[in-house]
Amino acid sequence: MTSFETRAAQLDAADPLAAHRAKFFGTDEATQSSTPGMPLAYFDGNSLGRPLAASMERIEDFMRSEWGTRLIRSWEEKWVDLPLELGDRIGAAALGAAAGQTLVADSTSVLMYKAARAALDARPGRTEIVLDTDNFPTDRYLMEGIAAERNMTLRWIEADPATGVTADQVSEVVSDKTALVLLSHVSYRSAFIADAPTITRIAHDAGALIIWDLSHSVGSVVVELDAWGVDFAVGCSYKYLCGGPGAPAWLYVRKDLQEQLRQPIQGWFGAKDMFLMGPGYQPAAGIRRFITGTSPVLGMQALIDPVELISEVGMPAIRAKSQLLTQYVIDFADEVLAPLNVTVSSPRDASIRGGHVIVNHPDMQEVNSRLWAEDIIPDYRDPHGLRLGLSPLSTSFSEVYLGLERVREVLLSLR
Ligand SMILES: Cc1ncc(COP(=O)(O)O)c(C=O)c1O
């Protein structure tokens, strides 16, 4: 055995989370060898998490006993409150959020739009939105659209793609004109973790509200929304929360802001006394007012068990394994891949590094295509980056070794 292979085996043997991997469909050798196309190494849990076997059973059971049997009666029996109940569970398990501040609905983009418009209305007379050039496209596109609708100015922070937005950069651009600051907590490219508590304070000192995009944070790094004093946070459920493709997203709105806010897409599911179907819209009390139309109940089913698992394991243990996984990749890249001209562009300081690592080489696009052809699944990000997402509950160190070793072999074959 080479040293990295040995180290992976040792890390797996010592891993307190190791037993959870088998709960995810497709992680056992029997399924891998009998199911054509099943990944041998999966590095995209930060893009689309693997499904839990329990979610498959839950969906079938849901179809038979809730949808199939109780039919419309289920709305009052279970479904009307599900977005808030599940939101509370996500809040408690992964966001450091007390109950009554998180809901599940829509997509990340739509929830971000609602939050941003509500925030701007709560800061009348202010004309600027602060954001950064390296934020995820949907965040940037949404703010461009909202700025055009509202005749507002976008104040762009030039983020270094290899790191991310710093507190000093935010301090330099916020002013008494700033209505809203929108940033990602973990950079989707480099995995740099922004200093959310400090930046939130800087936004508040300028009188602005802040929205954090936590799509790459939730279920991966420790988040303390209540303690940080965050106004809004939004994130998707299909990455580390393993809710499945297009799973409804979640939104956090700080309790004491909720009653002052009006969201822009007012629909009957977010109205007070929705079943009275009254003549005019009155928002429901609390976080429910951020719902618009009929809740995606089927889409929420696959989220229930992963959130339960995260709650059971606890974010500190998940984060501890995540740091070991990303460190293993960085050490492998430094020792084994660097002689092949591979560089690492994620932070080396584990305390400011999220759950993925980017390794760069001019041939990485070709490497990515070749690996996909043999069911080893990383992700390619321009320019020249191979993005390795390491979902702590479903990823083993040996799986990481297997994938990295193939990266080395493919790079050698391309020389
Ligand atoms: C940081 C970030 N924000 C938003 C999104 C996506 O938004 P939506 O769920 O609306 O497609 C992603 C998707 O990968 C993301 O990484």
The ligand as a Gaussian input file, in Angstrom:
#p B3LYP/6-31G(d) Opt

LIG

0 1
 C      -24.293000      29.564000      -3.931000
 C      -25.492000      29.103000      -4.703000
 N      -26.615000      29.847000      -4.714000
 C      -27.711000      29.449000      -5.404000
 C      -27.703000      28.269000      -6.119000
 C      -28.840000      27.788000      -6.946000
 O      -30.065000      28.376000      -6.811000
 P      -31.345000      27.514000      -7.244000
 O      -31.545000      26.460000      -6.199000
 O      -32.436000      28.498000      -7.320000
 O      -31.059000      26.885000      -8.566000
 C      -26.562000      27.463000      -6.119000
 C      -26.550000      26.207000      -6.900000
 O      -25.617000      25.489000      -7.041000
 C      -25.428000      27.894000      -5.403000
 O      -24.308000      27.149000      -5.391000

